[in-house]
Amino acid sequence: MVADAQILENILTEVKQLSPENRLRLVQHIIQTLISPPPPGQPQPIQFGEFQGDEAAMSTLEDFAIAEWKPTLEELDGP
């Protein structure tokens, strides 16, 4: 532990000689080594009816069919 304290004191002495910009770069690097990004997870699509319950009325298949966009040939051709 005493050796660690001495090493830390040496580092702090050297850091004081750095410019403010380089001190910020050092802090940024230290933070990046302490905080690792969370591992990327596989996206899980929501399943129909997954959150059904008594709290609120859920959408039905009919609601989805009504909301589905069914373009006409004129809409597909554009102006």
C-alpha positions as a LaTeX table, in Angstrom:
\begin{tabular}{lrrr}
\hline
Residue & $x$ (\AA) & $y$ (\AA) & $z$ (\AA) \\
\hline
Met1 & 0.00 & 0.00 & 0.00 \\
Val2 & 2.84 & 2.39 & 0.77 \\
Ala3 & 4.31 & 1.69 & $-2.66$ \\
Asp4 & 0.94 & 2.46 & $-4.28$ \\
Ala5 & 0.73 & 5.75 & $-2.40$ \\
Gln6 & 4.23 & 6.68 & $-3.54$ \\
Ile7 & 3.43 & 5.81 & $-7.17$ \\
Leu8 & 0.26 & 7.90 & $-6.98$ \\
Glu9 & 2.20 & 10.86 & $-5.56$ \\
Asn10 & 4.72 & 10.58 & $-8.41$ \\
Ile11 & 1.93 & 10.53 & $-10.98$ \\
Leu12 & 0.24 & 13.54 & $-9.41$ \\
Thr13 & 3.50 & 15.46 & $-9.46$ \\
Glu14 & 3.95 & 14.72 & $-13.16$ \\
Val15 & 0.32 & 15.53 & $-13.98$ \\
Lys16 & 0.75 & 19.02 & $-12.50$ \\
Gln17 & 3.30 & 19.69 & $-15.26$ \\
Leu18 & 0.77 & 18.97 & $-18.04$ \\
Ser19 & $-1.19$ & 21.63 & $-19.84$ \\
Pro20 & $-4.90$ & 21.94 & $-18.96$ \\
Glu21 & $-5.84$ & 20.37 & $-22.30$ \\
Asn22 & $-3.64$ & 17.34 & $-21.69$ \\
Arg23 & $-4.97$ & 17.02 & $-18.15$ \\
Leu24 & $-8.49$ & 16.83 & $-19.56$ \\
Arg25 & $-7.38$ & 14.22 & $-22.08$ \\
Leu26 & $-5.85$ & 12.21 & $-19.23$ \\
Val27 & $-9.07$ & 12.44 & $-17.20$ \\
Gln28 & $-11.10$ & 11.37 & $-20.24$ \\
His29 & $-8.85$ & 8.37 & $-20.79$ \\
Ile30 & $-9.05$ & 7.36 & $-17.13$ \\
Ile31 & $-12.85$ & 7.60 & $-17.17$ \\
Gln32 & $-13.01$ & 5.43 & $-20.30$ \\
Thr33 & $-10.93$ & 2.75 & $-18.60$ \\
Leu34 & $-13.17$ & 2.79 & $-15.51$ \\
Ile35 & $-16.54$ & 2.71 & $-17.26$ \\
Ser36 & $-16.97$ & $-0.02$ & $-19.83$ \\
Pro37 & $-19.86$ & 0.24 & $-22.27$ \\
Pro38 & $-22.67$ & $-2.27$ & $-21.78$ \\
Pro39 & $-22.47$ & $-5.28$ & $-24.06$ \\
Pro40 & $-24.67$ & $-5.01$ & $-27.11$ \\
Gly41 & $-27.78$ & $-7.11$ & $-26.72$ \\
Gln42 & $-29.97$ & $-8.74$ & $-29.27$ \\
Pro43 & $-33.09$ & $-6.67$ & $-29.99$ \\
Gln44 & $-36.22$ & $-8.37$ & $-28.76$ \\
Pro45 & $-39.29$ & $-7.45$ & $-30.82$ \\
Ile46 & $-42.50$ & $-6.98$ & $-28.89$ \\
Gln47 & $-44.88$ & $-9.87$ & $-29.32$ \\
Phe48 & $-48.55$ & $-9.18$ & $-29.95$ \\
Gly49 & $-50.43$ & $-9.49$ & $-26.67$ \\
Glu50 & $-47.24$ & $-9.61$ & $-24.59$ \\
Phe51 & $-48.39$ & $-6.80$ & $-22.32$ \\
Gln52 & $-52.07$ & $-7.67$ & $-22.16$ \\
Gly53 & $-53.83$ & $-7.23$ & $-18.89$ \\
Asp54 & $-56.69$ & $-5.55$ & $-17.10$ \\
Glu55 & $-54.99$ & $-2.14$ & $-16.97$ \\
Ala56 & $-56.01$ & $-0.94$ & $-20.43$ \\
Ala57 & $-57.67$ & $-2.25$ & $-23.55$ \\
Met58 & $-55.09$ & $-3.61$ & $-25.94$ \\
Ser59 & $-55.16$ & $-3.21$ & $-29.69$ \\
Thr60 & $-56.78$ & $-6.04$ & $-31.59$ \\
Leu61 & $-55.84$ & $-7.55$ & $-34.91$ \\
Glu62 & $-58.72$ & $-5.56$ & $-36.41$ \\
Asp63 & $-57.13$ & $-2.32$ & $-35.15$ \\
Phe64 & $-53.90$ & $-3.22$ & $-36.90$ \\
Ala65 & $-55.73$ & $-4.06$ & $-40.11$ \\
Ile66 & $-57.55$ & $-0.70$ & $-40.05$ \\
Ala67 & $-54.30$ & 1.19 & $-39.45$ \\
Glu68 & $-52.39$ & $-0.65$ & $-42.17$ \\
Trp69 & $-51.48$ & 1.55 & $-45.14$ \\
Lys70 & $-52.83$ & 0.13 & $-48.37$ \\
Pro71 & $-51.70$ & 2.51 & $-51.11$ \\
Thr72 & $-53.56$ & 2.85 & $-54.37$ \\
Leu73 & $-51.74$ & 2.74 & $-57.71$ \\
Glu74 & $-52.03$ & 6.53 & $-57.93$ \\
Glu75 & $-50.31$ & 6.92 & $-54.58$ \\
Leu76 & $-47.53$ & 4.57 & $-55.63$ \\
Asp77 & $-46.97$ & 6.40 & $-58.93$ \\
Gly78 & $-46.65$ & 9.78 & $-57.25$ \\
Pro79 & $-47.59$ & 13.20 & $-58.68$ \\
\hline
\end{tabular}
